[in-house]
């Protein structure tokens, strides 16, 4: 197993949904992340992030990805955003982004379900 697989496996054993992404694509995800998005872990490989973003969060997430790509360290590391799945048109999540070493420039995203909008 490589470093990314080891981290995803460890987080899953701790009950955390997580994925690595680079640019606008998810590189790999653990099964808890895949379950949130009603997919198999393998289906998350190379999944475009914008494909699962809710329209309310597309602009913000695109901005954060772009700014991280430019090396801007003023991008929030924890924030709330909305996503969508086949059966849930608005899935609210809290996201924590971690820059790790030995992961080929990928970022680690840890997700937790947030309170729904009313």
N, CA and C of each residue as an Amber inpcrd file, in Angstrom:
protein
   354
   0.8370000  -1.1900000   0.0000000   0.0000000   0.0000000   0.0000000
   0.8790000   1.2490000   0.0000000   0.4310000   2.2790000  -0.7370000
   1.1770000   3.5300000  -0.7130000   0.6720000   4.4180000   0.4220000
   1.3070000   5.5720000   0.5780000   0.9830000   6.4860000   1.6770000
  -0.4980000   6.8960000   1.6640000  -1.0250000   7.2430000   0.4990000
  -2.4200000   7.6770000   0.4120000  -3.3700000   6.5500000   0.8150000
  -3.1180000   5.3470000   0.3230000  -3.9730000   4.2130000   0.6820000
  -3.9110000   3.9360000   2.1750000  -2.7190000   4.0320000   2.7550000
  -2.5660000   3.8070000   4.1940000  -3.3580000   4.8320000   5.0080000
  -3.2740000   6.1000000   4.6150000  -4.0110000   7.1450000   5.3300000
  -5.5250000   6.9470000   5.2080000  -5.9890000   6.6490000   4.0040000
  -7.4310000   6.4340000   3.8150000  -7.9180000   5.2390000   4.6250000
  -7.1190000   4.1820000   4.6630000  -7.4860000   2.9960000   5.4310000
  -7.5330000   3.3180000   6.9250000  -6.5440000   4.0420000   7.4240000
  -6.5140000   4.4050000   8.8480000  -7.7040000   5.2850000   9.2100000
  -8.0200000   6.2510000   8.3630000  -9.1680000   7.1260000   8.6310000
 -10.4790000   6.3430000   8.6100000 -10.5880000   5.4060000   7.6970000
 -11.8060000   4.5980000   7.6430000 -11.9680000   3.7790000   8.9200000
 -10.8850000   3.2180000   9.4210000 -10.9540000   2.4480000  10.6720000
 -11.3780000   3.3370000  11.8420000 -11.1260000   4.6470000  11.7330000
 -11.5380000   5.6080000  12.7670000 -12.9350000   6.1670000  12.4990000
 -13.5770000   5.7170000  11.4250000 -14.9320000   6.1580000  11.1230000
 -15.0150000   7.4520000  10.3390000 -13.9260000   7.8290000   9.6610000
 -13.8870000   9.0870000   8.9060000 -13.9920000   8.8360000   7.4000000
 -14.9110000   9.5530000   6.7500000 -15.0140000   9.5340000   5.2920000
 -13.9270000  10.4490000   4.7440000 -13.1230000   9.9430000   3.8140000
 -11.9920000  10.7380000   3.3280000 -11.6460000  10.3910000   1.8880000
 -11.0180000  11.3550000   1.2300000 -10.5560000  11.1670000  -0.1440000
  -9.3470000  12.0590000  -0.3860000  -8.5270000  11.6510000  -1.3270000
  -7.4420000  12.4940000  -1.8110000  -7.8750000  13.0770000  -3.1450000
  -7.5590000  14.3610000  -3.3330000  -7.8480000  14.9900000  -4.6150000
  -6.6580000  15.8210000  -5.0530000  -6.5730000  16.0000000  -6.3440000
  -5.5350000  16.8420000  -6.9380000  -6.1970000  17.6080000  -8.0660000
  -6.0220000  18.9190000  -8.0550000  -6.7320000  19.7310000  -9.0360000
  -8.2140000  19.6030000  -8.7960000  -8.9570000  19.2730000  -9.8330000
 -10.4150000  19.1610000  -9.7150000 -10.9170000  17.7270000  -9.6960000
  -9.9990000  16.7630000  -9.4970000 -10.3980000  15.3620000  -9.5380000
 -10.0510000  14.6260000  -8.2530000 -10.9290000  13.7300000  -7.8520000
 -10.6600000  12.8490000  -6.7260000  -9.7490000  11.7430000  -7.2400000
  -8.6450000  11.5270000  -6.5370000  -7.7070000  10.4810000  -6.9410000
  -8.1150000   9.1200000  -6.3820000  -8.4750000   9.1050000  -5.1110000
  -8.9370000   7.8740000  -4.4710000  -9.6900000   8.2320000  -3.2050000
 -10.5730000   7.3300000  -2.8030000 -11.4300000   7.5810000  -1.6380000
 -11.6000000   6.2920000  -0.8530000 -11.9080000   6.4500000   0.4310000
 -12.2190000   5.2500000   1.2090000 -13.6990000   4.9110000   1.0300000
 -14.0960000   3.7480000   1.5370000 -15.4720000   3.3000000   1.2890000
 -16.5030000   4.1540000   2.0220000 -16.1350000   4.7940000   3.1340000
 -17.0820000   5.6770000   3.8310000 -17.3910000   6.9140000   2.9840000
 -16.3780000   7.4630000   2.3170000 -16.5830000   8.5710000   1.3850000
 -17.4940000   8.1070000   0.2490000 -17.1730000   6.9580000  -0.3210000
 -17.9610000   6.4310000  -1.4390000 -19.4240000   6.2350000  -1.0270000
 -19.6490000   5.7300000   0.1780000 -21.0070000   5.5200000   0.6610000
 -21.7690000   6.8400000   0.7640000 -21.1060000   7.9050000   1.2290000
 -21.7650000   9.2180000   1.2900000 -22.3210000   9.6250000  -0.0670000
 -21.5690000   9.2840000  -1.1240000 -21.9490000   9.7020000  -2.4760000
 -22.6150000   8.5940000  -3.2800000 -23.0480000   7.5290000  -2.5700000
 -23.7850000   6.4250000  -3.1880000 -23.0080000   5.7920000  -4.3360000
 -21.7140000   5.5600000  -4.0880000 -20.8290000   4.9730000  -5.0930000
 -19.9830000   3.8920000  -4.4450000 -19.2880000   3.1430000  -5.2630000
 -18.2490000   2.2260000  -4.8090000 -16.9470000   3.0310000  -4.7850000
 -16.0190000   2.6340000  -3.9280000 -14.7520000   3.3710000  -3.8090000
 -14.0530000   3.5000000  -5.1630000 -14.0730000   2.4550000  -5.9610000
 -13.4090000   2.4910000  -7.2680000 -14.0750000   3.5050000  -8.2010000
 -15.3650000   3.7290000  -8.0590000 -16.0730000   4.7120000  -8.8870000
 -15.6260000   6.1430000  -8.5720000 -15.0500000   6.3380000  -7.3980000
 -14.6010000   7.6740000  -6.9990000 -13.2570000   8.0360000  -7.6230000
 -12.5220000   7.0380000  -8.0820000 -11.2190000   7.2940000  -8.7090000
 -11.4310000   8.1430000  -9.9650000 -10.7290000   9.2670000 -10.0290000
 -10.8000000  10.2160000 -11.1600000 -12.1630000  10.8950000 -11.3000000
 -12.9700000  10.8630000 -10.2560000 -14.2760000  11.5280000 -10.2680000
 -14.0730000  13.0390000 -10.2050000 -14.6060000  13.8010000 -11.1580000
 -14.5060000  15.2570000 -11.0880000 -15.2910000  15.7930000  -9.8840000
 -14.6590000  16.6030000  -9.0750000 -15.3010000  17.1560000  -7.8870000
 -16.5590000  17.9340000  -8.2670000 -16.4820000  18.6880000  -9.3450000
 -17.6310000  19.5100000  -9.7360000 -18.8520000  18.6630000 -10.1030000
 -18.6420000  17.3960000 -10.4180000 -19.7500000  16.5070000 -10.7620000
 -20.6290000  16.1940000  -9.5420000 -20.0570000  16.2830000  -8.3370000
 -20.8190000  15.9730000  -7.1310000 -21.1640000  17.2160000  -6.3130000
 -20.6990000  18.3860000  -6.7550000 -20.9940000  19.6390000  -6.0390000
 -22.4190000  20.1010000  -6.3080000 -23.0420000  20.6040000  -5.2730000
 -24.3490000  21.2440000  -5.4320000 -24.0960000  22.6300000  -6.0130000
 -25.0190000  23.1340000  -6.7840000 -24.8490000  24.4370000  -7.4470000
 -24.5710000  25.5710000  -6.4640000 -25.0620000  25.4490000  -5.2290000
 -24.8200000  26.4890000  -4.2270000 -23.3520000  26.5920000  -3.8160000
 -22.5790000  25.5290000  -4.0280000 -21.1850000  25.4990000  -3.5620000
 -20.1510000  25.4550000  -4.6740000 -20.5740000  25.3290000  -5.9150000
 -19.6270000  25.1890000  -7.0310000 -18.6250000  26.3320000  -7.0800000
 -19.1130000  27.5610000  -7.0330000 -18.2240000  28.7190000  -7.1590000
 -17.1890000  28.7530000  -6.0340000 -17.6240000  28.5230000  -4.8040000
 -16.7160000  28.5560000  -3.6570000 -15.6600000  27.4520000  -3.7630000
 -16.0970000  26.2380000  -4.0500000 -15.1560000  25.1160000  -4.1160000
 -14.1850000  25.3060000  -5.2670000 -14.6680000  25.7480000  -6.4050000
 -13.7780000  26.0190000  -7.5360000 -12.7340000  27.0730000  -7.1470000
 -13.1620000  28.1330000  -6.4630000 -12.2420000  29.1790000  -6.0120000
 -11.1930000  28.6140000  -5.0540000 -11.6170000  27.8010000  -4.0840000
 -10.6790000  27.2250000  -3.1190000  -9.6630000  26.3220000  -3.8200000
 -10.1190000  25.4970000  -4.7560000  -9.2070000  24.6030000  -5.4880000
  -8.2000000  25.4160000  -6.2760000  -8.6860000  26.4410000  -6.9580000
  -7.8030000  27.2760000  -7.7720000  -6.7600000  27.9690000  -6.8980000
  -7.1920000  28.5550000  -5.7840000  -6.2750000  29.2710000  -4.9030000
  -5.2580000  28.3330000  -4.2620000  -5.6770000  27.1280000  -3.8800000
  -4.7150000  26.1570000  -3.3420000  -3.6940000  25.7910000  -4.4080000
  -4.1420000  25.6500000  -5.6430000  -3.2450000  25.3310000  -6.7590000
  -2.1850000  26.3910000  -6.9800000  -2.5100000  27.6400000  -6.6700000
  -1.5590000  28.7490000  -6.7960000  -0.6830000  28.8890000  -5.5570000
  -0.9180000  28.0450000  -4.5420000  -0.1250000  28.1070000  -3.3250000
  -0.6030000  29.1350000  -2.3210000  -1.8340000  29.5990000  -2.4640000
  -2.4020000  30.5670000  -1.5330000  -2.7160000  29.8620000  -0.2150000
  -2.0690000  30.2990000   0.8660000  -2.2590000  29.6540000   2.1600000
  -3.3610000  30.3070000   2.9900000  -4.0970000  31.2410000   2.4060000
  -5.1950000  31.8980000   3.1110000  -6.5530000  31.2560000   2.8130000
  -6.5450000  30.1030000   2.1950000  -7.7850000  29.3910000   1.8970000
  -8.2190000  28.6480000   3.1680000  -9.4890000  28.7230000   3.5310000
  -9.9420000  28.0110000   4.7370000  -9.6340000  26.5100000   4.6460000
  -9.2370000  25.9400000   5.7630000  -8.9800000  24.5010000   5.7880000
 -10.1990000  23.7230000   6.2610000 -11.1250000  24.3890000   6.9170000
 -12.3810000  23.7610000   7.3310000 -13.5290000  24.6700000   6.9120000
 -14.5000000  24.0900000   6.2490000 -15.6460000  24.8670000   5.7800000
 -16.8160000  23.9220000   5.5200000 -17.9870000  24.4920000   5.3380000
 -19.1830000  23.7310000   4.9840000 -19.5140000  23.9560000   3.5240000
 -19.9860000  22.9140000   2.8760000 -20.3690000  23.0070000   1.4680000
 -21.4780000  21.9960000   1.2070000 -22.1620000  22.1930000   0.0890000
 -23.2500000  21.2930000  -0.2930000 -22.8480000  20.4880000  -1.5200000
 -23.2680000  19.2370000  -1.5020000 -22.9920000  18.3120000  -2.6000000
 -24.3010000  17.6540000  -2.9920000 -24.2470000  16.7720000  -3.9690000
 -25.4660000  16.0880000  -4.3840000 -25.1410000  14.6360000  -4.7170000
 -26.1240000  13.8110000  -4.5010000 -26.0240000  12.4030000  -4.8660000
 -27.2630000  12.0460000  -5.6660000 -27.3140000  10.8360000  -6.0930000
 -28.4710000  10.3760000  -6.8750000 -29.7680000  10.5290000  -6.0840000
 -29.7360000  10.2390000  -4.7840000 -30.9580000  10.2670000  -3.9720000
 -31.0390000  11.4380000  -2.9990000 -30.0160000  12.2520000  -2.9560000
 -30.0160000  13.4050000  -2.0540000 -29.5900000  14.6420000  -2.8440000
 -30.5350000  15.4990000  -3.1950000 -30.2000000  16.6520000  -4.0270000
 -29.3400000  17.7000000  -3.3290000 -29.2860000  17.6600000  -1.9890000
 -28.4590000  18.6310000  -1.2670000 -27.9180000  17.9910000   0.0040000
 -26.7040000  17.5180000  -0.0860000 -26.0100000  16.8700000   1.0130000
 -25.0380000  17.8830000   1.6190000 -25.3200000  18.3230000   2.8380000
 -24.4840000  19.3270000   3.5030000 -23.3690000  18.6270000   4.2760000
 -22.1380000  19.0490000   3.9970000 -20.9760000  18.4260000   4.6160000
 -20.0360000  19.4650000   5.1950000 -19.3580000  19.0880000   6.2570000
 -18.2470000  19.8770000   6.7740000 -16.9880000  19.2160000   6.2270000
 -16.1110000  20.0180000   5.6530000 -14.9180000  19.4990000   5.0000000
 -13.6840000  20.0660000   5.6790000 -12.7330000  19.1920000   5.9400000
 -11.4320000  19.6140000   6.4410000 -10.4070000  19.1760000   5.4110000
  -9.6030000  20.1270000   4.9580000  -8.5830000  19.8710000   3.9460000
  -7.2180000  19.8890000   4.6170000  -6.4270000  18.8510000   4.3350000
  -5.1010000  18.7250000   4.9260000  -4.0800000  18.5320000   3.8160000
  -3.0280000  19.3310000   3.8690000  -1.9120000  19.1520000   2.9400000
  -0.9560000  18.1600000   3.5830000  -0.6850000  17.0680000   2.8870000
   0.1550000  16.0140000   3.4420000   1.4320000  15.8660000   2.6190000
   2.3910000  15.1740000   3.1800000   3.6390000  14.9000000   2.4700000
   3.5550000  13.5230000   1.8340000   4.3790000  13.3050000   0.8320000
   4.4700000  12.0100000   0.1410000   3.1620000  11.5760000  -0.5030000
   2.3860000  12.5590000  -0.9720000   1.1150000  12.2320000  -1.6270000
   1.0340000  12.8670000  -3.0180000   2.1850000  13.1000000  -3.6180000
   2.2500000  13.5670000  -5.0070000   1.4870000  14.8650000  -5.2430000
   1.4770000  15.7490000  -4.2600000   0.8060000  17.0360000  -4.4070000
  -0.6970000  16.9920000  -4.1900000  -1.2100000  15.8530000  -3.7530000
  -2.6550000  15.7210000  -3.5030000  -2.9930000  16.2560000  -2.1150000
  -4.2240000  16.6590000  -1.9580000  -4.7510000  17.1100000  -0.6680000
  -5.6900000  16.0420000  -0.1280000  -5.7230000  15.9300000   1.1840000
  -6.6230000  15.0090000   1.8530000  -7.8600000  15.7780000   2.2940000
  -9.0270000  15.2750000   1.9540000 -10.3000000  15.8750000   2.3790000
 -11.0000000  14.8920000   3.3090000 -11.3440000  15.3700000   4.5040000
 -12.0980000  14.5730000   5.4660000 -13.4790000  15.2040000   5.5710000
 -14.5190000  14.3910000   5.4220000 -15.8890000  14.9060000   5.3630000
 -16.7460000  14.3700000   6.4950000 -17.5860000  15.2430000   7.0250000
 -18.5760000  14.8640000   8.0330000 -19.9070000  15.4640000   7.6160000
 -20.9690000  14.7400000   7.8620000 -22.2890000  15.2790000   7.5510000
 -22.5890000  16.4520000   8.4610000 -23.1530000  17.4990000   7.8830000
 -23.5150000  18.7200000   8.6170000 -25.0380000  18.7790000   8.7350000
 -25.5100000  19.7430000   9.5000000 -26.9500000  19.9220000   9.6780000
 -27.5950000  20.2820000   8.3400000 -28.7500000  19.7180000   8.0450000
 -29.4410000  20.0390000   6.7870000 -29.9980000  21.4590000   6.8070000
 -30.1830000  22.0170000   5.6080000 -30.8450000  23.3150000   5.4650000
 -32.3410000  23.1390000   5.6910000 -32.9620000  24.0940000   6.3170000
 -34.4180000  24.0620000   6.4840000 -35.0290000  25.2890000   5.9030000
